Amino acid sequence: MQDHVRVAAIPFHSQPGRTEANLAHLAAEARAAAAAGAHLALFPELSLTGFLPNHPTADHNAWLRQTLAAARAAAQPIPGPATHALAAIAAETGLYLSAGLLEDTGNVLHNTHVLAGPEGLLGAWRKLHIPMFEMPFYNGGAALPVVETPLGRIGINICFDALIPESTRLLAVQNVEIVLFPFAADPAPATPEAWAAWAQPALQARCVENGVFGVAANYLGPVESAGASQTFPGGALILGPRGNLIAGPTAGTLLADLRRGELLSARAEPEALFRFRRPEIYGPLTRL
């Protein structure tokens, strides 16, 4: 990992099916982050193609059919126009940028987050664990890569995945150093503080049990599609490899410096949890 990495966690408002407008907004936020000295910027889940609201109050059958059609219309292949545009913004700003989209793989869709840098598209991560309200729209993914970058080794867990310990462990066994946690969550009473109170305990656990930095950004603002609407509170958190809170929670863009010395120090402590793994006795965990 680079000695010093300045990260920006950016709560972000985008609308379903308005990918070009969302990209223009993202470019402006990326330029502001670059001006603040950031090396890496995280945007929330589905920030490029927009989050489809999934709490209908009208006829469910009509809503489901319209929303499935909207999801299919918004989805893009990877690589594709949205990821090409993201890579161009990364090249312009010199930043490493991570943002999400509905991925079209043919017969099925995925909720996918990508990482692009000045050198181009570097990796894509599909959401593994799909909450019930989201199951009609996309399928769960499988392999989670870890990407070697000049900043460090980076991996991603999307929203609900952060609540499942195995998600981050799949990255940790590949020696991940920085884990990005993009969210689209609106726990009651739908404030940045409520989101942080809901997300922070899980994120602290994922970071300390794996000895990694964590960067989290939540979706911001109202979304509308097919007669349904939903409002997200935003929120951002940045955590250290001891599960310590480095910065946040906050409603707006959050900047913080990650330092390699802290990572090495945490992993050298006698209590560093990852060191005590016993994979040879975990066989029952893999049996249904």
N, C-alpha and C positions, 0 to 999 in steps of 0.2 A: 504494500500500500504506500502511496505517496505520503511524504511526511506531514503534509497539511492539505486537507480537502475542504473547501468551503461549499456547503450544500444549501440549496434553497428548496423548502417544502412549500408548495404554492397551492392553497385552496383556490378552486377554479370553477367558473361558471361556463357551461356550454349547453347547447340545445340539441336534442335528437334530430338527426338528418340534416344538420347545417354545418357540415364538416369544413367547408371553405371558410365560413365566418369563424368557426371555432379555431381553425388554424391561424387566422389573422390575429385573433385575441391572444392565442398562445405565443405567437411571435413577439407581440408587444411585451408580454410578461417575461419572456426569455431575454429580451434586450434589457429590461430593467434589472433582472437578476445578474446578467453579465456586467452591467454597470456597477452593481454592488459587489463585484469581485467573486461571484459564485463560479465554481467549476462544474457543478452538477445540479440540475433542477428536476424535481419530481412534480408531476401533475397527477390529478386523481384518476381513479378508475373510469374508463370509457370517456375520457376527456376529449378525444378527437371526434368521435361519432356521436357522442351524447348518450346520457343514461336514459333508458326508457322507463317511465313511471310504471309501477306494477301494483298499484292499489286502486283498482277501478271501483267506482261507485254505481255505475250504470250496468246495462246488460253485459254479463261477463262473456258470453259467446261472441257477441259482436266486437267487444273490446279486444278479446284474444286474437281474433282473426285479423283485425286492423293492425294490432301491434306486431304480430308475427310478420305481416307484410312490410311494416315500417322497418323492422329489424333487418329483414332480408334486403330491403332497398338501401339501407345505410351501410351495411357491411361491405368490407373491402378485403381483397387478398393481401397477403404479406409475402413479398414486397408488393406495393401498389401505390396509388396516387398519394394517399395520406402519409405513408411512411417515407415516400420520396420527399414530400414537402417538409416533414419533420427533420429529415437528414439535411435538407437545404438550410433550415433555420439553425440547426446545430453548426453547420459549416460557417454560416454568416456570423454567429455569435461566439463561436469557439467553445460552446458549452456541450456537455453531455446532457441529453434531454430524454426523459422517460415519460411516456404518455400512453393512454389506452384507447382501444377501438374494438368494435365488433369485427371479428375476423371471419371472412367467408372462405371456407375450405371445400365448398362444393355442396355436399348433401347436408352438412351441419354447419352451425356457427359456433364460434368460441368468443369468450370475453378475454381479450389478450392485451397485455401491456408490453411495450417495446422499449428498447434503449437505442438511441442514435447518438453518434458523436461526429466530430468534424470529418472523420474518415468514412462515415456512412452508417447504415443500419448494422447494429452489433448483435442483437438478440431479441427473442420474443418469448414471452411466458404466458401460458394459458391458465386461467383460473381453474384450480383443481376441484374445489368443493363448492357446489352450486346451491345456494339457499332455495327453499321451496318456491318463493315468489318469483325467482329468476329462472327456474327450471324450464318453463316453456320456450325460452328464447335461445339458450346456448347450452352446449354440452361441456362436461368437465374435461380438462386436459390431462396430460400424463407427465412426461419428462420435464424437469426444471433445470435449465442450464445455469451455469455460473460463467460470467464473461470476464476475461482478463482485459483490463483497460489501464491506461497510464495512471489513473486515479487509484486503482485497486481492483480487487475481485468483487464483482457486483452481481447480485441476484434479486429476484422479485417474488413477493407473495401478495396476491390481490385480495384485499378486503377480508372476506370470511375465512380465507386460508390462514390469516394471521391468528385466528382463534384455535386452530388445529395444530398441535405441537409438531407433528411430523412434517408439516409444510416447510418450516424453516430448517428443520434437521436435514431435509433432503438437500438444501443448499450448503449447510454447514459441513457435511461429509465431503463436499467438494471445495472446502477451504474458502468459503465466501467470507468477505470482510465487511462489506456494506450491503445491507438488505433494505430494499425499497418497499414500502407498504402503502400502495395507493388504495384509497377507500371511497365508497359511496354509501354512507350510512347516516341514518337520521334517528338515533335513539331519542326517546322522549326525555325532556321537552324540546328537543330539536334546537339546541344551542351548541356553540363550540365547546362550552364547558361540559355539557352532557355527553357529547361525542368523546371528548378526552377522558372523562370518567369511565366510559364504557370501554374504550380502546386501550387506554394506557396500561392497565394491569396485564393484559395479554401481551402487549408489545414489550413490556419490561421483562416478562418471563421469557419470551422468545430471544431477547438479546442476551440476558444473563446465562441462560442455559446453553447458548451456543457461542458466547463470546464474540458478538458482532455489534457493529453500529446499526441503528435502525432509523430510517427517515420515513415519516408518515404524513400524507396530505389527504384531506377529505374533500369531497365534492361540495360545491357552494351554489346556493340559489335554487330557484324554481325550475322545474322541467315540465313540459306538457307534450302529450302525444295521444292521439286516438281518444280524446275526451277524458283522459286521466291526467292528474297532476301530482307532483310530489315536490317538497322543498327540503333542501339539504343545508345544514348549518355551517359547513366549512370546518376548519380546525386543522392544526398542524402540530406535530411533535417530533423531536429529535432526541434519540436516546443513545447511551453509551454501552460498551460491552460488559459492564457490570449491572446492567439494567437501570443505570442512573439516568435521570432526566437532564439532558444537556440544555435544551431550550424548549419553550412552550409550556403549556398550550397557548395558542393564540388563534385569533380568527383570520388574520391576514398572512401574508408571506412571512415565512420564518427562515432566518439565516443563522447558520452556526458553522463552527470550524471543527472538523474531525481530525484528530491527530494520531498518527501512527504510534507514537509513544504510549498513548493511553491504551491502544489495542494490545500492544506487546506486554504492557504492565499487567493488564487484566488477565491475559492468557498465561502469565507467569506465576500468578498467585496460587498458593496451595489449594484454595477452594475453587479454582476454575473448573466448572462442572463438566465441560465437554471431555476433559481428560479421564473422567471416571466411567465413561460409557463401557458397557459390556455387551456388544452386539451378538456375541456367541450365545447368550442366554435369552435373546429376544425373539426366538423363533415363533412362539405362540402369538406374537403381535401380528404376524403376517398370515395367520390362518383365520379364515372366516368363522 
